[in-house]
Amino acid sequence: MPYPIPRPPAPNGPGHCPRCLAEVLWCITAKGRVPFAVNPQRDDQGNQAVRQDHTGRWLTRQLTRERPTPENDEHLHMPHLTTCTAPAPRTPRPPAGRTTRGVRPVRWQR
């Protein structure tokens, strides 16, 4: 095959959470262009400004100090991560700093 397989598009639009199977709205973040799930119901307490562009993609941006309110055709939604009933398992962080294990190898053991 002379050409690489194209990367599948990011999930966008109505869908389901892979963990709790609740209905979510998959959006693309404005900053990193990564998929992000928000609850489909509008919520005045939410911090995600969601809009749909002219091509039909759902875009989201987080409210910031510089832009604290929704603009034009944006609506507030709550991130699904905060309301998911089956959140992702937490992995323990490695200890900070250097840790010593065993003995330092000599030159011929490297």
N, C-alpha and C positions, 0 to 999 in steps of 0.2 A: 504494500500500500504506500504510494508515494507521498500522500498528504496525511498529516496527523488528524486524529479524530477530533472534531470540534467539541469544545466544552459545552455541556448542556446549559441552557439558560437558567438563571436563578429563579426560584419559585416566586411568582408574582400573582397577586389577586387573591380571591377567596381560596382557602385551603383548610388543612387540619394540622394541629400540633402533633409532631411525631411521638411525644411522650404521653400526653393526657387525652389525645384525640379530640380535643375541643375545637370548635370552629375559630379560625384566626384569619387575619388579613395579612398576607405576605407583602411586604413593601421593600423597596430598595433604599438604603440610607443615602442621604445626600453627600455625606463626607467620604465614606469608604466604598460605596457601591456594593455593599454586602446585603444579603437577605435578612430581614428583621420582621418578626411576628408581632402584630398588635391585635388587641381585641377588636372585633368588628363593630361593636357599639360605640357611639360617640360618648365621650366622658369629659366633663368640664374639669375634673381633677387630673386628667392625663397630662403628660409632658411631651407627647409626640405630636407634631403638626403633620398631618397626612393629607396628601392631595393626589389627584390623578392627572397626568400630563396628557397632551394631545394625542399621544400614541397608545394610550390605554394603560401605561405602566403606573403602578402605585408607588409614590415616593414619600419618604418620611424624613423629618429632621427633628432633632431634639431642641426644645426651647432653651435659649441661652440668655445671658444678661443683656447682650446686645440686641437680640430679637426675642423678647419675652412673650409675645402674643402671636396668634395665628395671623397670617397675611392672606389677602385675596381669597382664594378658594380653598384654603386649608381648614381642616377641622381637627379638634383635639381628640386623641385616642390614648388609651392606657397600654403600655407595653405588656405583652402576654407573659413575659418572664416574671412579672410581679404577681400575677394571678394564677399561674399554672399550678394545678393540683399535684403534679408529679414532676418537680423540678429536677434539673440535672444533678447527678451525684457530685459531691465535692471531692476533689482529689487533694490529699494532704500536700502542703508545700514542703519543698526540701528545706533543711535548716539553712539559715543565713550564714554567710561567711564560709571560710574553708574548713573542711573537716578532715581529720587525719584518720586514715585507715591503713593499718598494716605498717610495713617498713618501707622506707624509700629504696627503690631498686638501685643497684650499682650499675655502672656503665654497661657491662656485658649482658645485663638482664633487660635492657630497654628494647 
